[in-house]
Amino acid sequence: MLRPLLWLPWLPWLVTGFDETQLLQRVASASSAARGCSSPLVKYAMPKAPKELRNLRWVHFPKAGWSFVTTLWQFACGQRDVLDLSQTTFNHSEWPKLPYKDEVELFWPDRIIMHRYPRGRYCNDEVFGHQNVQTLHSPVSLKEMDQRKWQVIAMFRKPSQRLLSAFYYNGMFAPGIGPRLAELHEKCDRPACFARFPGIAGCYARMLTNSTCAEQDEDSFDSGKARLPEALQVLHAMSFVGLSEKWDLSICLFHRMFGGKVNIGQLQDLHKGPAHEESYNESLLEGFEDEVDEAIYRAAVEKFQGLLREYVGDDAETACGEILNPPSETCSCAKVGRECGFDPGIGLDCGECPRARLRVLGLDPDETALECSAEGRCIIEEEEEGLFQW
């Protein structure tokens, strides 16, 4: 019988040899926080012997679960400190306009998390190995997996839903289409046209065989058919497969396999598109089916169901605990107006001041004095700018 695990706030520091005085202070803070608001940590039945996850490589398919970055960061970087992963957006419209590339680096949800909780200070480097952490849409291949000894993980989404989401996002999202994006915009003003446009279908097949989601070369485009056998091999070799349509259950499965504390921030959608819906109307595709990616998705569903049987079992409610029914009100740094540092009142680490944001003010991040005050404010040369709010 599975037994729910009660989180012991002192356990991670005993393992890592944390300073005893700090340990006692944080245990007291956690107890105090429990009286005022609930911890963002979510209880579930932790496995007795979790699998090892090292040299992790995430394949991030476009419009198939960017929010999974919170699970990666929680697993690798949130096991010692209690992080606030609930606030991953920042309204920067009132600040000077930046080039698109800089806005991506400073204000996209994954970067906000990484700047708040930098890898060098917070993370167990064995999880990521010696590689750079990939959160954008980088492909993999069977050869690379073998040579680099990657443990590859991915979230899959029903191809028709992924296509519809890509059509509605940011002027039709087709990374890899290159200069033909202008032609795509000129010719297509509805989802069915977008899905049938040469270069769009077969995203999963290409990204699992070391190519981009969309294909630039119209002449060689075959909707991914030639790549399907290798793509299926890569899928079967993956260490973890989750489904966007089964988000909370996928998060439960991940932690039932690999262990670690769960943060409520893992259960939210970080990157809703302008026309975000739980399920798009597939009739808008006018009968189109991405046959190759559908075959890959069916294999992903089969693998997911097999992993569920092995690691979660028949009683998901017991195994997953609060992951399937999370608390509605939890502590957060934003609620107490803290921008950085450890808050003893709520027992949360609010991270570092994201120094890279100084570029918005035209300041050199390496040359400008930036400090976290005792009150948890990011101070630039003794002045508050409001640039570091959650």
N, C-alpha and C positions, 0 to 999 in steps of 0.2 A: 504493500500500500504506500502511495506517495504521501509524504508528510510536508505540509507547508513550512517554508523556512522563514523564521523571524529574523530580520536583518539585525545583526549585532554591530553597532556603530564603532566598536573598538577593534574589531577583528582585523580590518585591513592594515591598521597601523602596527598591530602586533607582528604581523607578517613582514612589514617593511621596516621595522625598527624605528618607528616615528618617535620623536622626542616625547618623553613621558608627561611633562607639564602641558604641552600642547594637546596631547592625547586626552588628558583629564578635562581640559578646558572645552574641547570639542564634544566630548561625551556629555558634559553638562549642558552645552549649548544645544545639542541634539534633543536632550530631554526637555529643555525649556521650549524649544521650537515645537515639539510635539504638543505642548499645551496651547500654543497660540495658533498654529496652522499645521497642516500635515506635511511631512517630508515628501519631496518629489520622488523618493525611492519607492518602488512598487514591489510588493511581496509576491513571490511565486515559489514553487517547489524546486529548489536548486538541485541539480543532479549530484549524486554522491561521487561520481568519477567523471568529471567533464572531459571532453576531448580537447587536445591541445590545438590551438590556433596560432600559427606562427607564419611570418612572411606572407601576410594576408594581401590579396589583390582583389579589389572590388571592380567588377565590370558594371559600369553605370550606363545602362541603355537610356537614351533620351525619352523623357516622359514616362518613365517606368519606375519611379520611386527615389527621387533625389533625397527625400527625408531619411533614407537609410543611413545617411552620413552621421546622424545623431547616434545610431546604434554602434557604428564603428568607433566613434569618439568616446562614447560611454564605455564600451568594452575595453578599449586600449588605454583610455586616459581618465576615466571616471571611477576607478575601483578604489582609490585611496581617499580622494576628496569627494564631497557631495557637490556636484556641479549643477548649475542652473541652465538647462538646455531648453527651457520653455520659450525664451525670447530670442529669436534668430532673425528678426527683421529690424530695419532702421530706416525711418523716413528722412531721406537726405535731400528732399526736394527744395528745402530752404537754403541749402548750401550751394556754392558755385558748381556749375555743371562740369563734369569730368568726362574725359574720353571713355567710351564704352568699356574698353579693356580695364581701365582703372576702377570703374564702378563694379565690374565683376570681381576684381581682386579685393575691394574694400567692403562691399555691401551685400554680396550674395550670401545666402544662409550658411553654406559650408565655410566660407572665409570668416564670417562673423564668429563662428564657433572656434575656428583655428586660431584667430587672433586673440580671442578672450582666453583660451586655454591652450597655449602653444605647446607643441609636441615636446620640445626639449625639457620643459619643466613638468608637464603633467603625465606624459605617456610612457607606457611600457614599450620600449623600442623593439623588443623581440616580436611584438605583434606585427609591426610593419616591416621589420627587417631593415636592410640598408637602403631600401628604395624610397623615393619620394612618394608621399601619399597622393594617390590619384582619386580625385573626386569628379573630374570632368569626364568626357565621353571617350575614354581611351580603350582600344581593343585589346584582345589577347589572342594567343594561338596555342595549339597543342605543343609546338616546339618550344615556345617561350616557357610554358608551364613546366615542362620537363627540365629545361636548362636552368631556370631560375628557382626551381623548387617552390613555386608559388602555390599557396592554398587559395584557390579562386572562389569567390562568392558572388552572387547576383540576385537581384529581384527581377522577376519577369511580370509582364502585364499582357493581358489579352491583346493580340496584335491589332484588332479592329479598334479597340479603345485607345491604344497607344497612338495609332494613326490619327484618330479624331482629335485627341489631345494635342498632338503635334501641329495639326492644321490650325487650331485655334490659338496656339501659343506664339506670341512674338512675331507675327507676320509669316506664319508657316515655318516650323522649325525643322530644318533638314541639314544637320551638320555633315559636311563632306560634299555637298552638292556643288560647292565652289561658284564660279561665275554664272552657272546656269540657274542660280537662284532668281536672277532678274527675269529670265524666261518663265520660270515657274510662277512668279507673281503676275506676269503679264497674261499667261494663259489660263490660270486656275483661280476661280473665285468661289469654289465650293469643295467640300471634302472629297467627293467622288473623283474629281479631276486631280486633286492633290495625290490621292492614293494610287491612281493609275499613271501618274507622271513618271516617265522613265528615270530610274535612279532612286525611287522612294521605297518600293517594296523590298523585303529581304534584309531589313536592318539587323535583326538578330544574327542571321547567317553571316553577314559581313563582319560584324564586330566580334564574333567568336572565331573568326579566321583572319585576324590581323588587318582589318580594313575599317573604313568609316561607316557610320550608320547609313548615310546616303551615298550614292555612287555618281561620280562626276562624268565618267565616260559612257555616253549613251550607246555607243556602238557595241560595247562589250556587256552591256546590261542584260542579265537573264533572270532578274528577280531573286538572285541568290541560289538558284538551283544547283549549280556546280559546287557550291560551298557546303551544301547541306550535310553530306556524310561526315566531314571533319567537324562541322559545328556541333553535330550530335555527339561526337566523341568528346569534345571539350565539355559539353554539358554533363555527360555521364561522369567525367573526371572531377567535376567541381566538388568542393568540400561542403558547400551549402547552397541551397536554392530556396528562395522565398517567392511568394506571389503578392503583387500589389493588391489584388482583390481580397486577399486574406491577410491584411496587414498585421493586425494584432496577433493573430495566430502564428504568423511568420516570425514576429519578434519573440514570441514565446518559444517557438522551435529553436531559434538561434541560441537562446540562453539555456534551453534544456540540453542542447548539444555541447555548448562551450562554457556554460556557467557565467558567473559575474553578476553584479548588481544591475537592476533595471531602473531606468529613469523615466518619469512620465513624459519627458520631452521626446522620447522615442516613438510615442504613440500619436504624434500630431503631424499634420501636413504642412511642411515648411514652404512649399512652392506651388501654391494654387495658381492656375492660369486664370485669365480674365473671364473665361467661360467655363470655369471648373464645375463639374458635376460628378456625383458619385458614379454615374453611368451615362455615357453619351448615347444618343439615339443612332443605332448602327444602320438604320435605313438610309441615313444620309450618305452612306457609301454606295448606294444604288447597286447592291449585289456584289460589289468587289470583295474578294477574299485574298489576303496575302498568304498564299498556299504554303510557301516555304517556312515563313515565320510561324504559321499556325501549326505546322508539324513540329517545330522546335518547342513551341509553347505546350503542345500536348505532352511531349517528353518531359518538359519541366514540371507540369502538373503531376505526372506519374512519379517523378523523382520526389517531389514535395510530399506527396501522399505516403510514399514509402518511408521517408524520414519521419513523418508524423507518427506512423505506426510504431516505428522503432524507438523514438525518443519522447513522445508525448503520450501515446497510448490512447485508450478509449475514453478516458476521463479527462478531457481538456480543462474542464472547470477546476478540477483539483490541481492538475499539473501547472496550469497557467495562472491560477489565482487572480490577483488584482490586474494582471495584464489585460484580461478580457473585460474587467469591470473596474477601471481605475478610479481613484478618488477624484471628485470634481474640483475641489479647492485645495491647492497646494501652495507652499511658500515660494516666493520668487524674489529676485533682487530688484526687479522693477517696482514691485509693490511697496518696498521700503525705500525706494529712491536711491539705492546703492549702485554705483557704476563699476566698482572694483573691490578687490580684497575680500577677506573673510568676514562675514557678518555673524557675530555671536548671538544676536537675537533670533535669527531664523536657522542658524546652523548651516549656512550655505557658503561655498566659495564662489564669489562673483567674478573671479578671474583677474586678468591684467588689463590695464588700459591699452586698447588696441593702437599701438604707436603708429601704425601705417596710416591711420586716418589724418595724421598731421598734414599729409599732402593736400588734403582738401583746403587747408588754410594757406597753402603755399609754403609750408615749413618743411625743413629737412628732418625726417624722423631720427636720423643719427646724430643730429647736432642740437636738437631742441630738448630742453628740460621738461620732463613729463613725470609726474609723481601721483601715486594714489594716497590721498589724505586719510587720516584716521577715521573720518566720517564716510569714507568710501567714495570720494569724488576724485575724478581725474583732473589734475591741476597742471595747466600749461604756464610755466613761468609765473606762478602765483595767481593765475586767473582761471576761472571756470568758463568754458566755451559752450557747453551743452552738446558737444560733438560726440560725447562718449556715452550718452544715455542708451538704455536698452530699447 
